Structures are given as C-alpha cells and as structure tokens.
C-alpha cells in the first residue's frame, strides 16, 4: 500500500469514527513546538478541508508544552522534538506505537529585513559576526539555546557573549524580535525565521557547527480523537505535505 492510499484509508477511518452517531466532525487538539508553527498552520487547514475535521493548534516551547502535559492538559496529538516525545513516552503520556518522525530543522541567523547582511559563510566569519554584534537574541529553554550554551564556549567567546545576549519571549521568538529591530542578530530554527516577513534569513549556521533537531508527532495516551489524530500524522507524510515542510525551511524525514 503506497503512502497516498494509506493516508486516504486513515482519513476514511477517522471520518467514519467522527461522522457516525451525532454526525459531528472531530476536533483534534494539537500541541506543537514553535519550530513547527508555520508547517502546522499551513497543513492544519488543508487537513480540515480534506477530512471535515477541525484542528485546534496550541504552540509553545518544548518545555512549556511538556509542563502543560504533566499538569494534565488534554491533547490528541503532540508535535515536538523527538527528545521531548521520548520523555513523554517514558511517562506514559503518548500512546504506544504512534510516534512518527516528521522533519529535522537547523539553526539559522536572522536580521531585520533591509539591514546589511553579516558574513556567516564560515565558522570564523560567524564568530566575528557575533563578536561585532551589539545584541544577540534567542528563546531560552529551547533546543537552540541548549546548543548555544555549548557552542559559545566551543568557539571561545562565551564571556564576550554574556553582555550581548537577550532572552526573547517565546511568543515573539528570535525571528519576531529581529523583525522588530529589538535585536541585531537572532538565532533560532530556520522555520521560525521564515514565519516573519520583516525578518531576513541570513542563512543556516556553517555546516561544521550546525545543529539539527529532529521533530516528530505522537498521539496522546488519553486522546479523545485518536483516529483523527492518527489521520493527521499520515496526512503530514503525503507528498503534498512534504513539499510544504520543505518550503517552511525544514528537512522532511
């Protein structure tokens, strides 16, 4: 069975489950990392049109969403880093056998659109750009910030970075802060930068110091709409969805 047929079959199962009885479409509650916001806000409406189901999207950092799940916040589908999903699986928060890879994402450099592009073509050039910048912003408690905590010492610039660092609110993001001119350099997942038209992606980090984060999805252990959530997972693997994922700056599984 090819992926289109499989996805169509899953849609059919979800539709039968939701259109029976009261003939009410399913409402799929999705908790998603900020890194997949642009992907889900595009694919969500497409899934709704294809299935008749409704998708409710809630975004945040992995840490924020994990805390919500620990508190008992209901969800049908989680779209988070695989490390977050693995941790949730150990705590019994996601349904066994439902975890699926989605895409990987790299760290990029953002500036306010229209400002001069700094040189980040090599590791040394990137290092010079950071040393010359007046402010560098990123969201704390994210895979990006965890990586930068190791990268700056590795580059020998940890002390010089301390007075430049601005921790950005997760609702704004480093791309949004760069767009608003609040920071000179923003560091975050490339997909998050592309969500802001007033921010410009200078480029990814040089490959030798790039860090990729793998993202995936899984159905909640107590999902009310498990069939529809599974159908959404399969929808995100269709060729059309893969094209969207690429357009949003991520690398499909």
N, C-alpha and C positions, 0 to 999 in steps of 0.2 A: 504493500500500500504506500503510495507516494505521499509527500507531506501535505499537498493540497487536499487529497482525498481524506487523509487522516484528520486534518483540521475541519473539513466540511462535516465529517462524521461527528466530531466533537461538538460542533455547533448544533448539529441536529439533536444530539443527546441533551445539550443544555436547553434548547428550545422546547423539546418535549417535556422536560422537567419543569420549565417555568410557564409554559403556556397551558399546561393541564390545570385541572381544578378551577381556580379563580381566573384563569387566563391572564395572569399578571406576569409581566416580564421581570426577570431577576434584577436586583440591584447589587452589583458587585463592588464591594468596598475594597479599595486598593491602597496599601501603604507603600509609598515609593520614595527612594532616595532622591535628593535634589539632582543628582547626576543624571537621572533618567527622566526628569521632568519633561523635557522637550519631546522625548520619544513617546511617553505615555499620553501627553496632552494632544499629540497628533494621532496616535493609534487608538486611543480611547473612543473618540467619536466615530472612527471608522468601524471599530468593533460593534459599537451601538447600532450603527446603520446596517451592518451585516447580520446581526443576530436579534435585534429588537430589545436586547438587554440594556440596562443603564450602568454606567461606570462612575463611581464616586472616587475621586482621587484626593489623597492626603499626602503631602510631601514634608520632608524634613531631613535632617542628617540621620545617619545610621544610628547614632547614639540616642537621638531624640525618639526615633521610632521604636527602637528596642525597649526604651524605658516605657513607652506607651503600651507596648505589647505585654511587658512584665506587669503593668498595672491592670491588665485585663481588657484593654481597648479592643473591641471586636474588629476583625478584618477577615476578608475572604482570600486575599492574595497579597503577598509581600514581594516587592521587587527591590532587592537590596544587594549589597556586596555579598559574595559567596561566603566570606568570613562571618558576616552577620547572620546569614542563613544557617551556616553550620552551627553557630552558637545557639540559635533558636531551635534547631533540630535537637540538640543535646538537652534542651529544657522541655522538649515535647510540645513546642509551640506551633510547629508546622506538621502537616500530615506526611507520614512516611511515604517515600517513593514519589513525591510530587515535585521535588526540587529539580529545576531545569536551568541550564546555562542560557544566558541572554546575549551578553556582549562584554567586551573589555573596553576600558577607557583610559586614556593617558592624560597626563598633566600638561596644561598649556599656559601660555603667558598672555595676559590681557592688558590692553591700554585703552584710554579714551579715544574713540574714533576721531581721526583728524590730527592727532598729535604725532610727532616724529617716532618712527619705529626704531626701537633699540635693536642692537645686534645680539642674537641668541644662537647664532649658527654653529657655534662650538661651545664646549664646556667652559673654556676660558672666557669666551665672549659673554656667555650668560653670567658668569661670575662677575665680570666687570660691570655688566648692566645692573646687577643687584647692588654692587658697591657704589655705583654712581646714582642710584635712585634715591629720592628723598623719602619715599614711603612704599612699603610692600604689604599687600593685604591678602588674607585668606581666612577661611572659616575654621575656627578651632574645633577639635573633636571630630575630624573627618579623615578619611584615608590620605588626602593630600597633606593635611597638617602633620599627621603622624610621619609621613615620609620626609617632609621638610625638616622635622626635628632631627632626622638622621643625616639629611643631605647637607645642611649648612655646616655642621662640624666636619663632615667629609671634605667639603670644599675649603675648609679652614677659615670660614667667615662668620662663624656663629656669634662671636662677640660684636662684630660690626653690624650684624643684622638686628640685634635686640632693640636698639632705639628706633629702627625704621618700621618694625612690624606693627601692623594694625589688624586686630582681630575683627572680622566682619560678621555682622548678624547674618544668620543662616537664611533669613527671609529675603535679604538683599543679595547676598552672595558676592564673591570677588568680582564677577563679571558686572554685576549691578553697581558696585562701588567704583569700578573703573569707568563705567559708563557715565556716572555722575561726577567724575573728576575728584572723588574723595580720596583716591589713592593713585599713585603714579603707575605702579605695577600690581597686577592681580595674578595670583597663582591659584588655579583650580582645574577641575576636569574640563576638557575641551568642550564637551557637550553643554556645560553650564555657561561658558563664554558665548557660544553661538546663540544662546537664548536672548541676548541683549543686543539689539541693533546699534545702539550707541557705543558699544564696546567693540574693539577690534582684536581679533586673534592674531598675535604676532607670529605664533607658531607653537608647535609642541616643544617640550624640553629636548635638548640634544639626546640622541638615542642612547648614548653610553650612560646617561644619568636619568633616563626616562623611567617612570614607574607606572605600571599598568595595574588597574583594579578590575577584577572580574566581577560582573554583576549577573544575578540570576533571579529566578522567581520561584515561589512555592505557595501552595495552598495552605491556608490556616488550619490548624488542627481542629478548631471548632467552627469552621466556616459554615455559614448558613446557606451559601450559594456555591458549594464546592464544584458542581458540574459546570456552572457558568465560568467560574474562576479557572478551571482546567481548560475550558474552551478558549479563554483569553490567552493562556500560556501558549496554546497551539497556534492561535492567530498571530502571535508575535514571532512565530517561526516561519510564516509564509514568505515566499519571495518578495511580495509587495511590502511586507513589514520590514524585511531585511534591508530593502532599499531605503526606507525611512530611517532606520537605525544608522546606516552609513551617512546619510545626509545630515544627521544630527551630531556627527563627529565621533561616533563610536565604531568599534570593530565587532561585527556580529560574531557569534560563537563559531 
